[in-house]
Amino acid sequence: MSDEESAPAYAECVLCREPTEYPESYKGITLCPVCMGVTPLERSREWGRQEAQRTACSG
């Protein structure tokens, strides 16, 4: 068994897409420890920038 197969899968952060402490099966918004330390206003702005990028790339 490889390391990848034996390692538990973690959900990715909704802001930076880094692994979080939550299992991949976790329902709801997941944030990594770094993004959890960001203020709600900064988090909102960052999410808005990323959403704008996703929208621009999808159309």
Residue pairs with C-beta under 8 A, 6 or more apart in sequence:
8 23
9 23
9 24
10 19
10 20
10 21
10 22
10 23
10 24
11 19
11 20
11 22
11 23
11 24
11 25
11 26
11 30
12 18
12 19
12 20
12 30
13 19
13 20
13 30
13 31
13 32
13 34
13 35
14 29
14 30
14 31
14 47
15 31
15 32
15 35
15 38
15 43
15 46
15 47
15 50
16 32
16 34
16 35
18 32
18 34
19 32
20 30
20 31
20 32
20 33
21 32
21 33
22 30
31 43
35 43
35 46
38 46
